[in-house]
């Protein structure tokens, strides 16, 4: 099976109503990454020093050496930045989700005690704050298990959420497979939570952010002042809040790091944003576990057979009649690069019509000729397909007077004699009167134009049939 795994559809054009508690227009999820003491360091058994997300311009790893300046910047996050942020959030009674690197938490007992006392959620940020992209899957699986074990030992309970950050292509699959987590966040692909099928498990994903994130103080292009950070957060908040006011409530994640936003000049922008957000009605500040609990109750997973996941025989059996008596179209479409984007009516329609459009003129003509006459002999003998029967009934073509039936018969005969195929129209888009009017108009067209018109109508009929079966 030629399948494309990336999901470009997501919730589709009509995302669900988040229905946040209290009718909130926006859910603002504040995340504090606690990585200090879990970064690359010879003391931690690593081959060199850390080089990621610091105020050192152009930092590079020092192989085989400790980097005193880098270490002291990370130390600032634990010694000063964390406590400044702790005072800020507890003083405003804003709950926080901590992404805690397990080895960093183990080296910071006072900070862990303060997180717990504040009622913050402590999720797992992996065993160590290192790159996982080249890590073998088995080793990453082992480290995930060890992170869970150490987290439970240090915090007193296992984590209910997970975010690696510097992840591999295997991370989401491996963390979901554990069955340990109410949510995982190693994606950046939506403004709402969603369910991901991993084998027999439905895993809730709460997407995270790399742009409404203070890491941009340490990257280029990025933020230089706290005011720039405030303005970006404000603009994001305003757009999402307006969408929520219009009935399409979303989630707004904000990523923070103790050693970055914990600096006085940077935290000023965060303070301004909290002033601004808290001045609005209908703003919910949940921990990510609160979002997960809400989503589990309000939007539980709903499994259905996905077209792109069906074996060939089932795919053809289910969709072979979408184009009238032409299962070869579904059979050929099965070999396309199908994926999650084709598990909707619009997506699968696109795949099937690609096959129809690329078929030879003779093959398309055969599809046209496979369609029955409108209100013709097959309808009278009740020998139409189930789809055609329902479609003709929708315009009351199954309840014609004798005079109407005679008129349809004359028009069918005249049309077919001229063009060489039956008159085809998407009945559900029309009334009996508009069908008869179209009949008269299209009989007069040249056959080349009418062939193209009929093909477009065949595609429209297929679209309507798929909408009866798929989202």
N, C-alpha and C positions, 0 to 999 in steps of 0.2 A: 504494500500500500504506500503510495506516494503522498505522505501527509506532512503538513506544515504546522509545527506546534505552537507558534506564537499566536496570541489571541488579540486581534485588532478590533474585535467587536465589543467585548466587555459587556456592560449593561445595555448597550444598544442606544438607539435614538430616544428611548423613553425610559430613563433610569428610574428605579423604584423611589417612592417617597420614603426618605430616611425615617420619618416619624420620630424625630428625636424627643426625648422626654420633655414634657411641658410645652410642646410645640415650638421648641427652639429652632431658630432660623439657621444656626450654624453650630457645629461642634468643633471647638478649638482644642486640639490635642497637643499638649506641650511635653516634649521629650527631652530629658537631660541624659546625655551620653556620659557614663562614668568609665573612663578608660585609663586613668592615671594609675600606673603600677601594673598594667597589663600589656603595655606597648613593647616593641622590640627593644631588647636590652641584654647585654652579656650576662647581667645578674639573673635574667630569666631563662638562661640557656639558649639564647638566640645568637646568630652569627655576627650580628652587628647592631648598630644603634638605630633608633627610629628616625624617620624622615618625613612623616605625614602629619599634616594639620598642626602646624605650629606657627609662631610669629617669626621664625628664622627664614628669611628669603632664600629661595633656591636650595633648601636643605637637601642633603644626600646622606645615605647611610654611611656610617664609618665601619667598614668590615673589621672585626676583631678588636674594636675599641669601644669604650664608653664615651658618650658625647655629653659632656658636663652641661653645656648650655641647653641642649634638648631636654635632658633630664630635669633641669631646674624649671623649665617652662611647664613640663607636665606636673612637677611638684607643686607649682603655683596653683594649678587647677584643684588639687586635693587640699592644699593648706589654706588657700584664701578664696579662690573662685567658688568652690562648692559652698562654703559657708555664706558668702554674699548672696548666692542664689537661694540658698535654704531660707535665709531671713526674708528675702523678697517674696518668695512663693508662700511661705507659711504666714507671713504678715498679711498677705492679700487673700489668704484662704483659697489659693489656686492649686488644685491637685496636679501632680506630676507623674509621668511614667519615666522610670529610670531604665535606660539600657545599660545594664551593669555587666562589664567583663568579669567573669568569675574570679580570675586570679587577681584582678584589681580590687574587687570587693573583699577578697580574703586579706588583702594588705591594708584595708581601710576600715577597721572595726567601728571607729567612732562615727564615721560618715554613714555606715550601714545602720547603726543604731538611730541616727537622726532621720534617715529615710523612713525607717519603720515607725518611729514615733510620730512622724508627720502624716502617716497613712498613705505614703506614696506607694505606687506599684513598682516592684523591682522585677523587671523582666531580664532575660538573659541576652547578653551581647557577645556570646561565645566564650570560649575558654581563654583565649588570648587575643589581643588587639593586633592581629597580623593578617597578611594577605593569605587568602585561601584559593586563589585562582588556579594554582598549579598543584594543589594538594590532592593526592589520590583519594578517591571516594571513600575507601575503607578507613583511611587515616582521619578524614573529616568526620566520618560517622563515629569513630572512637572519640574524637575530641568533643563532639556534641554530647555524647553520653557522659564524658568526664565533666563537661561544663554543667550539666544538669545535676550530677552528683555533688560537685563542689558547691554549687549555688545553694542547694538544699542544706548542706552542712553549714555554710556560712550564714545564710539568711534565716534558716529555720524551716523553710518550706521550698519545694521545687518551683521553678518559674512557670508561669502560665502563658507567657508570651516570649517571642524570640525575634532577634534581629542580629545578623552577623555583620552586615555592612560591607566589609571587604570580602565579599562572598565569591563562591565559584558557581559554575553552571549547575552544580549538584545540590547546592545549599537548600533551596526551597523543597526539593523532593526529599532530601534526607531529613530535614526537620519535620516535615509533615508526616513522614513514615514512622517517626517515633510514637505518634499518637499522644504526645505529652502536652501539646500546646492548644490553648483556646484561640490563639491568634499567632500569626507570623507576619513579619513586615519587610522582608527582603524584596520588595517591589516598589516601583515608583509610578505605577501605571493607571491610577484612577484617583478620583476625589471621593469615592465611597468604598466601603468594604465590599468584598465579594467572596464567593465560595469557589474553591479549586478542588477538582476531583483528583485524588491521589490514590489509585487502586480502589479499595473499598471504603476509603475514608474521605469525608468532605471536610476540607481544611479551610477555615476562615482566614482570609488575607486582609490585613489592614494596611494599605499602601502608605509608604513613608515619603519623605521629601529630601532632596539635595539642593533645593533652591531657596525655600523659606528656611534657611539653615545657616547658622553662624559660621559654618565651615568656609563660607565664601569670604570671610575675613582673612583666610589663609590660602586662598587660591586666586588665580587671575583668569578672567576678570572677576572682581569680587567687591566686597564692601570695604570702604576705607574708614568711614565714620559710623558711629551709632545712629546718626540721623538717616543715613542711607538704609540701614537695616530697618529702622522704624518705617520709613516710607514704603519699602517693599512689602513689609508685613501689613501695613495699613491698606495698600492698594489690593493685595490679595484678599484681605478680610472684606473690603468694601464690595468687591465683585461677588464673592461667595455669599455674603450677607444679603445682597440684592437678589441673588438667585433663590436663596432661602425664603425671602419675603414674597417671591413670586410662586412659591410652592414647590421648589426643587432644592430642598436643604442638602447641604454638602458637609464634608469634613475638611478641616484645615489643620494640617500637621505643621509643627514648628520644631526644628531640630536645634539643640543647644549643646555646648561643650563647656565644661567647667573652666578649662584653661583659656578659652577664647572669650565667650560672652561674660565670663566672670571678671574680666578686666573692667575698671571703672568707666573708661571712655566708651566701651562697647555696651555695657549693661544699661547705660542711659537710654539708648534707643529702645531696648526691650521694655524698660519702665514706661516710656512714653506710649508704647503700643498697648501695654496692659491698661494704662489709664484710658486709652481710646476704646479698646474692646469692652472694658467693664462699664463704660458709659452707655452702652447700647442695651436695649431690652432683647430678650430671647437669645442670649448667648450661653451655651453650655460648655463648661470646662471639664471634660471627663478625662479620667485615666483611660488608657487603651483597653484595659480589661473591662471598664464600664461600657465602652463602645462594643466590645465583643459580646458581653452579656446581653446588651440591648439587641444586637443584630441576631444573636442566636434565638431570642424570643420573638422578635418582630419579623425577621426575614430568614426563617430556617431554610436549610438547603432543600432544593427540589430537583431530584434527578429525573432525567428523561433520556431516551435513546437519542444520541447525537448522530446525525447523518454521517459525519466524517469518521465516526468510530465503528460504523456497521461493517460487517463482512459483505463482500460483493453480492452474494445471493440475496441477503436481506435488504441491501440498498436497492437493488433492482426491483425486488418484489414490492417494496414500499413506494418507490418513486417512478417505477416504470410506466405507470399510467398517467403521469402528469402531462406528457405529450401523448395525445390520443393514439392508442394502439401502436406505440413506438418505443418499446422498452430498450431498444438499442441506444437511445439517447442517454438514459440513466447508466447503462452499461459502460459507455465510453466516458461519461462524466466521472465515474468511479476512479478512473485512472488519472484524473487531474490532481494538481497539488492542493487537495482539500485540507481544511483545518477548521478551527473554531469559528472563523469568519464565515464559514459555509453552513453553520448549524442553525441558521435562521432562514426564514422564507426568502428574504432578499438575497442572502448569500448563496443558497442552493439554487435559486432561480438564475443567478448569474452564471453558475457553473453549467447548468443544463442548457441555457440559451447559448453559451459559448459553443457547445457541441452542435446545436441546431444551426447556428449561424455559419459555422465552419464546414457543415456538411455540403455535399454536392447539390446542385440544383435538382437533380433527379430524386435524391433522398428527401429533400425538403418538400418537393411536390408529392412524394408518397405520404408524407405526414399530413399535408393538406387533404389529400384524397382519403385519408383514414378517418376524417371527421364526417359525421352524419349530416344529412340535410336537416335544416331547421324545420321542426314539425313535420318531418317526412315520414316515409313508410316505416322506418325502424322505430321511430318514436311511437307510432300508432300500434306497432306490434310489440311494444315494450321490450325492445332488444338493444336499447342504448346502454352504454356503460353507466355505472352508478353516478359518476361525475357529470356526464352529459344529461342524464335524467334530471338531476337536481338543478343544473344550470338552466335547462329549458323551462323547468317548472317555475323558476324564479321570475320569469317574465310572462308567466301564464300561457306559455306555448303548449302546455299539455291540456288546455281547456279552451280550445278555439271553437268558434262557430263553424258551421259547414262552409259558409262563405269565406271566412278567414282562412280556413284550411285550403280551400281551392286556390285562393290568391297566393298563399305560400308555395303551393305545388307549382303554379305557373311560373312564379319568380325563380324557384329553385331550378326548374327545367331550363329556363331561358339563360340563367347565370351559368350553369354548368356547361351548357351547349357552347356558350361563347368563350369561357375561360378554361374549361377542362378540369375544374375542381370545384367542390361545393362552396357555397357562400359561408364564410366563417366570420363570426363576430363575438366579442365577449359579451354574452347575453346579460350577465349580472351588472354590467355598466349601462344597460339600456332598458327601455320599455318596449312593449309590442309596437307602439307607434314609431319610435325612433329606429327600431330594427327594420320595419317596412320602408321607412324613408331612406335608410342607408342602402337597402337592397336596390331601390330604384336608382340611386346615385351611382353606386359602384358597378352596376351592370354596364353602365355607359363608359366606364374607364377602359383604357387599353389594358391588355392582359399583363404586360410587364409591370405596370403600375399596380394593378390589382393583385398580382402575385406578392409584391412587397407589402401591400396593405394587409393581405391575408396572413402573411408570416408574422407581422407585428401583432395581429389579433391572436394568433396562436400563442405567442409569447405572453400576451396579457392574460389569456385563459390559464396558462401554466402558472403565472404569478398568483392569480386568485386561488387556484387549487392548492398551491403551497401554503398560502396564508391560512387555509383551513387546517393545516397540519402542524405548522411550525410557528414559533414566535415571530 
